Amino acid sequence: MITFDSLAKQRVKAVFSSLFQLLHATDGKQKPIEIILAHLNTLLTEFNSAYFEHGHQDILSDPKLSKYVEFKLAVETHLTEQQDVHTIAQNLALTTSRLYGLVKEFSGLSPKEWITNRLMLEAQRKLHYSPVSVKELAYELGFNDPDYFSRLFKKNTGKSVSAFLEDLRDLSSK
């Protein structure tokens, strides 16, 4: 059983409400898959946090899965600090190649790809909910170079930040 504190309950309810609205929109347009996935990832993060706050770490009997979950929590906890894979591996008492193998086994991605995808989902979520400039968003997410952030966003999502925002405006005006 997972229990949430009052703030976490509010966040989870808000995410479920947003997901409900996105999934039940009758505007005839294609559902924004990236945003839905970002919301689902947020829910999983809330569930992970609530689960591990109450001392259930010992339930994970598979040591490889346990290390993978530790990796995900380390990334979530320090998402905007842009830690390198080597530092995360050291903090988890793993070699970089062992961490690579674990993350690849459970996610199909390299640790760097996993972190980048998570950052881009967070960027999309922030763009969806707050009117922030690209420069501000880049700095909020720990990028020192807004141009690099913009290129990475486009490479990862297939859209520039401005095109992504335009699609959001189009969705909200319908």
C-alpha positions, 0 to 999 in steps of 0.5 A, a space after each residue: 500500500 502506498 500513502 501520500 502526504 497532503 501535498 503529494 495527494 494534491 499533485 497526484 489528483 492534479 495529474 490525474 485530472 489533467 490526464 482525464 481531460 487530455 484523454 477525453 478531449 472531443 476536439 477530434 485532434 490526435 492526443 498529445 502523446 508526449 504530454 500524456 507520457 510526461 504526466 504518466 512519468 510524473 505519476 510514476 515518480 510520485 508513486 516511487 517517492 511515496 513508496 520509498 519514503 516508507 521504507 519499502 526498499 527491502 521488498 525489491 529482491 532483484 538486485 539489478 532491478 533495485 539498482 535500476 530503480 536507484 538510478 531512476 531515483 537519483 536522476 529524478 532527485 537531481 534532474 536539473 543538476 545535469 549529473 554525468 553518468 560517471 558520477 551517478 554510477 559512482 554514487 550507486 557504487 557501480 562502474 559506468 559500464 555496469 550502470 550502462 548494462 543495467 539501464 540498457 537491460 531495463 529501459 532499452 536506452 543508455 543512461 545518457 539517453 534515459 536522462 536526456 529523454 527525462 529532461 525533454 519530458 520535463 521540458 514539455 511538461 513545463 512548457 505545457 503548464 507555464 509561460 516560460 521563455 526558452 532561455 529560462 526553461 533551459 536554465 531551469 533544467 540545468 543547461 548552461 547553453 539555451 541554444 544547445 537545449 533548443 537543438 536537443 529539444 528538437 532532436 528529441 521531440 522532432 519539433 522546435 520549442 516554438 513549434 511545440 508551443 504553437 501546437 499547444 496553442 492550437 490545442 488549447 484554442 479548439 
